[in-house]
Amino acid sequence: MIEEKFDAIVIGAGMSGNAAAYTLASRGLKVLQLERGEYAGSKNVQGAIMYASMLEKIIPDFREDAPLERHLVEQRFWMMDDTSHTGMHYRSSDFNEEKPNRYTIIRAQFDKWFSSKVKEAGATVLCETTVTELARDTNGKVIGVHTDRRGGAIFADVVVLAEGVNGLLGTRAGLRDMPRPETVALAVKEMHFLPEEVICQRFGLTGNEGCVIEAAGTFSQGMTGLAFLYTNRESISLGVGCLVSDYAKTMESPYALLEEFKNHPSVRPMLADSEVKEYAAHLIPEGGYKAIPQLFGDGWVVVGDAAQLNNAVHREGSNLAMTSGHLAAEAIFQVKSRKDPMSAENLALYGKMLEESFVMKDLKKHKDMPALLHTNSQNFFMTYPQLISAAAQSFVRVDGTPKIDKERATMAQFVKNRSRWGMVSDAVRLAFAWR
């Protein structure tokens, strides 16, 4: 049992938890961070994209020793049917800047590094410790936590819940509802290891340059889902994610979808002769703005994935997680500096700061996008990729058939699969949701 009282207890050592714990400790507060894994990142083998500007606000000199894989100079978007992909590439040497904008990272290594910075800032970090219950006073205010370690409660002025999208602590305490299957995606991932020079050759990269491919199409069997491929220094992170509600409805196997994607003719050559060493699955919040729960209360705040803070439209998660953890800590520090109680009224400052940040502005802008994609998934992820592929092949294939006949045949395919006005309607709705 820990007898001392803390200014703040942070539950979780992922992106948002580490950002919160580091910011609080660096401001001189007495912080306890609790992580159920053997060490920070031990349960996270995923490869990911890290957005530098958000981390730079927290640790300005992070590039000096952070375990960064490659800085990204190229983004590819693919629309795939069973045998082809239609794509858009964006590549710029502007991203070969002195302080690059985006990096690929391996979360197990990165989270461990971030945790070391939390300790250097003065926080107490306890791993292999599961928080079983929030401690409350007679008025219901959160005043600490109970853990699976021997002893009683550990007390603090405020508790930061950074337990992830599927963390049960907040739901058991009645602070938020269990995420609904239609607001959460299950992503399965593999790490494919290849020599550094082979990765550079296959993706046209030099030195530590990196490339990302994100794809949608028939591999998801009409379900709302995306696939991705991230280049690391000596490995490729590959994965597929679809809504949990769609998996339940179709009974499709996540692993089977991943196998289909990595064996696609456009993907398979990139993975040739690679060695698969890691396989993992994890949940990703996909509900958007409308799925965000209450973010603060008497003695508590919630950050990161636990708060459903993920921008599915732009595939951004780590920057929202770090920003929410950082802002929560700044709000707590301001309340503490004024010697005010950690009441819901005072912690509303966190909600106000988050509303004024890019996090809520971006999520509000696309608040209707998740529903549009979910309700029209068969069109967006099955019908349209097939029609786009057919139109592209008709355009580039030369076989003596008059172009006017090809155009008529292509239009007939569009009309047969879905009315022209229906497709226009979807495109208009998508454009307005994007705005």
C-alpha positions as CSV (number, residue, x, y, z in Angstrom):
1,M,0.0,0.0,0.0
2,I,1.2,3.5,-0.9
3,E,0.6,5.8,2.1
4,E,1.4,9.1,0.5
5,K,-1.1,11.2,-1.4
6,F,-0.5,12.4,-4.9
7,D,-1.6,15.5,-6.8
8,A,-2.6,13.3,-9.7
9,I,-2.9,9.6,-10.6
10,V,-2.7,8.8,-14.3
11,I,-4.1,5.4,-15.4
12,G,-2.3,4.1,-18.5
13,A,1.0,4.6,-20.2
14,G,0.1,5.0,-23.8
15,M,0.3,8.2,-25.8
16,S,-2.3,10.2,-23.8
17,G,-1.3,8.8,-20.4
18,N,2.4,9.6,-21.0
19,A,1.6,13.0,-22.3
20,A,-0.5,13.8,-19.2
21,A,2.0,12.3,-16.7
22,Y,5.0,14.0,-18.3
23,T,3.3,17.4,-18.4
24,L,2.0,17.2,-14.8
25,A,5.4,16.0,-13.5
26,S,7.3,18.7,-15.4
27,R,5.1,21.3,-13.9
28,G,6.3,20.1,-10.4
29,L,3.2,18.2,-9.4
30,K,3.4,14.9,-7.5
31,V,2.3,12.2,-10.0
32,L,1.7,8.5,-9.9
33,Q,1.3,6.6,-13.1
34,L,-0.1,3.1,-13.1
35,E,0.3,0.7,-16.0
36,R,-1.0,-2.9,-16.1
37,G,1.7,-4.1,-18.6
38,E,5.2,-5.3,-17.7
39,Y,6.4,-2.0,-19.0
40,A,5.0,0.9,-21.0
41,G,4.3,-0.5,-24.5
42,S,4.7,-4.1,-23.5
43,K,1.2,-4.9,-24.7
44,N,1.4,-2.8,-27.9
45,V,3.3,-4.2,-30.9
46,Q,1.6,-1.9,-33.4
47,G,3.4,0.2,-35.9
48,A,2.0,3.7,-36.1
49,I,2.3,7.2,-37.4
50,M,3.5,9.9,-34.9
51,Y,2.8,13.6,-35.6
52,A,5.8,15.6,-34.6
53,S,4.3,19.0,-33.9
54,M,2.1,17.6,-31.1
55,L,5.0,15.9,-29.3
56,E,7.2,18.9,-29.9
57,K,4.9,21.0,-27.7
58,I,5.4,18.5,-24.9
59,I,9.1,17.5,-25.4
60,P,10.7,20.0,-27.8
61,D,14.0,18.1,-28.2
62,F,12.4,14.6,-28.6
63,R,14.2,14.0,-31.9
64,E,17.5,13.7,-30.0
65,D,16.8,10.3,-28.6
66,A,13.3,9.1,-29.4
67,P,13.1,5.8,-31.3
68,L,11.9,7.1,-34.6
69,E,11.7,4.8,-37.6
70,R,11.3,6.8,-40.9
71,H,10.1,10.4,-41.7
72,L,7.3,10.3,-44.2
73,V,7.8,11.8,-47.6
74,E,5.1,10.0,-49.6
75,Q,1.5,9.2,-49.0
76,R,-0.5,6.8,-51.2
77,F,-4.2,6.3,-51.3
78,W,-5.6,3.2,-53.0
79,M,-9.1,2.1,-54.1
80,M,-8.9,-1.7,-54.6
81,D,-10.9,-4.4,-56.2
82,D,-9.8,-8.0,-56.2
83,T,-7.1,-7.7,-58.9
84,S,-6.2,-4.0,-59.1
85,H,-5.8,-0.7,-57.4
86,T,-6.6,2.8,-58.5
87,G,-4.4,5.2,-56.6
88,M,-3.3,8.7,-55.8
89,H,0.2,9.5,-54.7
90,Y,1.6,12.6,-53.0
91,R,5.3,12.9,-52.6
92,S,7.3,16.0,-51.7
93,S,11.0,16.6,-51.0
94,D,9.7,19.4,-48.7
95,F,9.2,16.7,-46.1
96,N,13.0,16.1,-46.1
97,E,13.1,19.1,-43.8
98,E,15.3,19.7,-40.8
99,K,12.5,18.8,-38.4
100,P,10.2,16.4,-40.3
101,N,6.4,16.5,-39.8
102,R,5.5,12.8,-39.5
103,Y,7.4,9.7,-38.5
104,T,6.6,6.0,-38.5
105,I,7.2,4.5,-35.0
106,I,6.9,1.1,-33.3
107,R,4.8,1.7,-30.3
108,A,6.4,-0.9,-28.0
109,Q,9.7,1.0,-28.4
110,F,8.2,4.5,-28.5
111,D,6.0,4.1,-25.4
112,K,8.9,2.7,-23.4
113,W,11.0,5.7,-24.4
114,F,8.1,8.1,-23.5
115,S,7.7,6.4,-20.1
116,S,11.4,7.0,-19.4
117,K,10.9,10.7,-20.0
118,V,8.0,10.6,-17.6
119,K,10.3,9.1,-14.9
120,E,13.0,11.7,-15.7
121,A,10.4,14.4,-15.1
122,G,9.9,13.2,-11.6
123,A,6.7,11.0,-11.8
124,T,6.5,7.7,-9.9
125,V,5.7,4.9,-12.5
126,L,4.3,1.5,-11.3
127,C,4.0,-1.2,-14.0
128,E,2.3,-4.6,-13.6
129,T,-0.4,-2.8,-11.6
130,T,-4.1,-3.0,-12.5
131,V,-6.5,-0.4,-11.2
132,T,-9.6,-2.3,-10.1
133,E,-11.8,0.5,-8.9
134,L,-12.0,4.2,-8.4
135,A,-12.1,5.4,-4.8
136,R,-14.8,7.9,-3.9
137,D,-15.8,10.0,-0.9
138,T,-19.2,10.1,0.6
139,N,-20.3,12.7,-2.0
140,G,-19.2,10.5,-4.9
141,K,-16.2,12.6,-5.8
142,V,-13.2,10.5,-7.1
143,I,-10.4,10.7,-4.6
144,G,-8.1,8.0,-5.7
145,V,-7.9,4.4,-6.9
146,H,-7.9,0.8,-5.7
147,T,-5.4,-1.6,-7.4
148,D,-4.7,-5.3,-7.4
149,R,-1.7,-4.7,-5.1
150,R,-2.1,-5.4,-1.4
151,G,-3.4,-2.6,0.7
152,G,-6.0,0.0,0.6
153,A,-6.7,2.9,-1.7
154,I,-4.1,5.2,-3.2
155,F,-5.3,8.8,-2.9
156,A,-5.0,11.8,-5.2
157,D,-6.6,15.1,-5.9
158,V,-7.5,14.1,-9.4
159,V,-7.4,10.9,-11.5
160,V,-6.7,10.9,-15.3
161,L,-8.2,8.0,-17.1
162,A,-6.0,7.1,-20.1
163,E,-7.0,3.4,-20.1
164,G,-7.7,3.1,-23.8
165,V,-10.9,2.5,-25.8
166,N,-11.8,-0.8,-24.2
167,G,-10.8,0.2,-20.6
168,L,-13.4,-1.1,-18.2
169,L,-12.6,1.2,-15.2
170,G,-14.6,4.2,-16.5
171,T,-17.6,2.1,-17.5
172,R,-17.7,0.2,-14.3
173,A,-17.6,3.5,-12.4
174,G,-20.5,4.8,-14.5
175,L,-18.4,7.7,-15.9
176,R,-19.0,6.6,-19.5
177,D,-21.0,3.9,-21.4
178,M,-19.4,0.9,-22.9
179,P,-18.4,1.7,-26.5
180,R,-21.0,0.4,-29.0
181,P,-19.9,-2.1,-31.6
182,E,-20.7,0.4,-34.4
183,T,-18.3,3.0,-32.9
184,V,-15.2,0.7,-32.5
185,A,-13.0,-1.0,-35.1
186,L,-11.0,-4.1,-34.6
187,A,-7.6,-3.8,-36.3
188,V,-5.3,-6.8,-36.9
189,K,-1.7,-6.2,-37.7
190,E,1.5,-7.9,-38.7
191,M,5.1,-6.9,-38.7
192,H,7.1,-8.0,-41.8
193,F,10.8,-7.8,-41.4
194,L,13.1,-7.0,-44.4
195,P,16.6,-5.5,-44.8
196,E,16.7,-1.7,-44.8
197,E,18.1,-1.5,-48.3
198,V,15.3,-3.8,-49.6
199,I,12.6,-1.6,-48.2
200,C,14.3,1.5,-49.7
201,Q,14.5,-0.2,-53.1
202,R,10.9,-1.4,-53.2
203,F,9.4,1.9,-52.2
204,G,11.8,4.2,-53.9
205,L,13.2,5.7,-50.7
206,T,16.5,7.1,-49.7
207,G,18.1,6.9,-46.2
208,N,15.4,7.4,-43.5
209,E,12.6,8.4,-45.9
210,G,9.3,6.6,-45.5
211,C,6.1,5.9,-47.3
212,V,2.6,5.1,-46.2
213,I,-0.1,3.3,-48.1
214,E,-3.8,3.5,-47.0
215,A,-6.4,1.5,-48.9
216,A,-10.1,0.8,-49.1
217,G,-11.9,-1.7,-51.2
218,T,-13.3,-5.2,-51.8
219,F,-10.9,-6.9,-49.3
220,S,-13.2,-5.7,-46.5
221,Q,-16.1,-7.6,-48.1
222,G,-18.4,-4.6,-48.1
223,M,-17.7,-3.8,-44.4
224,T,-16.6,-0.3,-43.3
225,G,-12.9,-0.7,-43.1
226,L,-9.4,0.3,-44.2
227,A,-6.0,-1.3,-44.7
228,F,-2.6,0.3,-44.3
229,L,1.1,-0.4,-44.9
230,Y,3.7,1.6,-43.0
231,T,7.4,1.5,-43.8
232,N,9.7,1.3,-40.8
233,R,13.5,1.2,-40.9
234,E,13.8,-2.6,-41.1
235,S,10.2,-3.7,-41.1
236,I,6.8,-3.1,-42.7
237,S,3.7,-2.7,-40.5
238,L,0.6,-4.1,-42.2
239,G,-3.0,-4.2,-41.1
240,V,-6.7,-4.2,-41.7
241,G,-9.4,-2.7,-39.5
242,C,-13.2,-3.0,-39.7
243,L,-16.1,-2.1,-37.4
244,V,-16.9,-4.6,-34.7
245,S,-20.6,-4.4,-35.6
246,D,-19.8,-5.5,-39.2
247,Y,-17.7,-8.4,-38.0
248,A,-20.6,-9.5,-35.8
249,K,-23.1,-9.1,-38.7
250,T,-21.0,-10.9,-41.4
251,M,-19.0,-13.3,-39.2
252,E,-16.0,-12.5,-41.3
253,S,-12.6,-13.4,-39.8
254,P,-10.3,-10.4,-39.2
255,Y,-7.3,-12.6,-40.0
256,A,-8.9,-13.8,-43.2
257,L,-9.3,-10.1,-44.3
258,L,-5.6,-9.5,-43.5
259,E,-4.6,-12.5,-45.5
260,E,-6.6,-11.3,-48.5
261,F,-5.1,-7.8,-48.3
262,K,-1.5,-9.0,-48.0
263,N,-1.9,-11.5,-50.9
264,H,-3.5,-8.9,-53.2
265,P,-1.4,-8.6,-56.4
266,S,-0.6,-5.0,-55.6
267,V,0.6,-5.8,-52.1
268,R,2.2,-9.2,-52.3
269,P,5.4,-8.1,-54.2
270,M,6.1,-5.5,-51.5
271,L,6.2,-8.2,-48.8
272,A,8.1,-10.9,-50.8
273,D,10.7,-12.8,-48.7
274,S,9.8,-10.9,-45.5
275,E,9.8,-12.6,-42.1
276,V,6.6,-12.2,-40.0
277,K,7.5,-12.0,-36.4
278,E,4.6,-10.3,-34.7
279,Y,0.8,-10.4,-34.9
280,A,-1.6,-8.4,-32.8
281,A,-5.1,-7.0,-32.6
282,H,-6.4,-3.9,-30.9
283,L,-9.6,-1.7,-30.8
284,I,-9.7,1.7,-32.4
285,P,-12.4,4.3,-31.6
286,E,-14.4,5.2,-34.8
287,G,-17.5,6.9,-33.6
288,G,-16.2,10.5,-34.1
289,Y,-17.6,13.6,-32.4
290,K,-21.0,12.1,-31.6
291,A,-19.5,9.2,-29.6
292,I,-17.4,11.4,-27.2
293,P,-18.4,10.8,-23.6
294,Q,-18.4,13.2,-20.7
295,L,-14.8,14.3,-20.4
296,F,-14.5,15.5,-16.8
297,G,-16.3,15.3,-13.5
298,D,-15.6,15.6,-9.7
299,G,-12.0,14.5,-9.3
300,W,-11.5,12.9,-12.8
301,V,-10.8,13.6,-16.5
302,V,-10.7,11.2,-19.4
303,V,-8.2,11.5,-22.3
304,G,-7.2,9.8,-25.6
305,D,-8.9,6.7,-26.9
306,A,-10.9,6.3,-23.7
307,A,-12.5,9.6,-24.7
308,Q,-13.1,8.3,-28.3
309,L,-10.7,11.0,-29.5
310,N,-9.8,9.6,-32.9
311,N,-10.2,11.3,-36.3
312,A,-11.2,8.3,-38.5
313,V,-11.6,10.5,-41.6
314,H,-7.9,11.6,-41.5
315,R,-6.6,8.4,-39.8
316,E,-5.2,10.5,-36.9
317,G,-5.0,9.2,-33.4
318,S,-1.7,9.8,-31.7
319,N,-1.8,13.5,-32.1
320,L,-5.3,13.7,-30.6
321,A,-4.2,11.4,-27.7
322,M,-1.1,13.5,-26.9
323,T,-2.9,16.8,-27.2
324,S,-5.8,15.7,-24.9
325,G,-3.4,14.4,-22.3
326,H,-1.3,17.5,-22.5
327,L,-4.3,19.8,-22.2
328,A,-5.8,17.8,-19.4
329,A,-2.6,18.2,-17.5
330,E,-2.4,21.9,-18.2
331,A,-5.9,22.4,-16.9
332,I,-5.2,20.4,-13.8
333,F,-2.0,22.4,-13.2
334,Q,-4.0,25.7,-13.5
335,V,-6.7,24.5,-11.1
336,K,-4.0,23.4,-8.7
337,S,-2.1,26.7,-9.0
338,R,-5.2,28.5,-7.9
339,K,-5.6,26.2,-5.0
340,D,-9.1,25.4,-6.2
341,P,-10.7,22.0,-5.6
342,M,-10.7,19.4,-8.4
343,S,-14.5,19.8,-9.0
344,A,-16.3,19.2,-12.2
345,E,-16.9,23.0,-12.4
346,N,-13.2,23.7,-12.2
347,L,-12.1,20.8,-14.4
348,A,-14.5,22.0,-17.1
349,L,-11.4,24.1,-18.0
350,Y,-10.1,21.0,-19.7
351,G,-13.2,20.7,-21.8
352,K,-13.0,24.3,-22.8
353,M,-9.3,24.0,-23.8
354,L,-10.1,20.9,-25.8
355,E,-13.0,22.6,-27.6
356,E,-10.7,25.5,-28.6
357,S,-8.1,23.1,-29.9
358,F,-7.8,21.5,-33.4
359,V,-9.0,18.2,-31.8
360,M,-12.7,19.2,-31.4
361,K,-12.7,21.5,-34.4
362,D,-11.7,18.7,-36.7
363,L,-14.0,16.2,-35.1
364,K,-17.0,18.5,-35.3
365,K,-16.2,19.3,-38.9
366,H,-16.6,15.6,-39.8
367,K,-19.2,14.7,-37.3
368,D,-21.6,13.2,-40.0
369,M,-18.9,11.3,-41.8
370,P,-18.9,8.0,-39.7
371,A,-22.6,7.6,-40.1
372,L,-22.4,8.2,-43.9
373,L,-19.7,5.6,-44.4
374,H,-21.3,3.1,-42.1
375,T,-24.7,3.2,-43.7
376,N,-23.4,3.1,-47.3
377,S,-20.5,0.7,-46.7
378,Q,-21.5,-1.7,-49.5
379,N,-21.3,1.2,-52.0
380,F,-18.1,2.8,-50.7
381,F,-16.1,-0.4,-50.1
382,M,-17.5,-2.8,-52.7
383,T,-19.5,-1.4,-55.6
384,Y,-17.5,1.8,-56.2
385,P,-14.1,0.3,-56.2
386,Q,-15.2,-2.3,-58.7
387,L,-16.7,0.3,-61.0
388,I,-13.7,2.6,-60.8
389,S,-11.4,-0.3,-61.7
390,A,-13.6,-1.2,-64.6
391,A,-13.7,2.3,-65.9
392,A,-9.9,2.7,-65.6
393,Q,-9.2,-0.6,-67.4
394,S,-11.6,0.3,-70.1
395,F,-9.8,3.6,-70.6
396,V,-6.3,2.1,-70.8
397,R,-7.0,-1.2,-72.6
398,V,-6.6,-0.9,-76.4
399,D,-8.1,-3.8,-78.3
400,G,-9.7,-2.4,-81.5
401,T,-13.0,-1.6,-79.8
402,P,-14.2,1.9,-80.6
403,K,-13.9,4.3,-77.7
404,I,-17.6,5.2,-77.9
405,D,-18.5,1.6,-77.4
406,K,-16.2,1.3,-74.4
407,E,-17.7,4.5,-72.9
408,R,-21.3,3.1,-73.3
409,A,-20.3,-0.2,-71.8
410,T,-18.7,1.5,-68.8
411,M,-21.8,3.7,-68.3
412,A,-24.0,0.6,-68.5
413,Q,-22.0,-1.0,-65.7
414,F,-22.5,2.0,-63.5
415,V,-26.2,2.1,-64.2
416,K,-26.6,-1.7,-63.6
417,N,-24.9,-1.6,-60.2
418,R,-26.4,1.6,-58.9
419,S,-28.3,4.4,-60.4
420,R,-26.3,7.3,-61.6
421,W,-28.2,9.7,-59.4
422,G,-27.7,7.5,-56.4
423,M,-23.9,7.7,-56.9
424,V,-24.2,11.5,-57.4
425,S,-26.2,11.6,-54.1
426,D,-23.5,9.7,-52.3
427,A,-20.8,11.9,-53.7
428,V,-22.6,15.1,-52.7
429,R,-23.3,13.8,-49.2
430,L,-19.7,12.8,-48.8
431,A,-18.5,16.3,-50.0
432,F,-20.8,18.0,-47.5
433,A,-19.7,15.7,-44.7
434,W,-16.1,16.4,-45.6
435,R,-16.7,20.1,-45.4
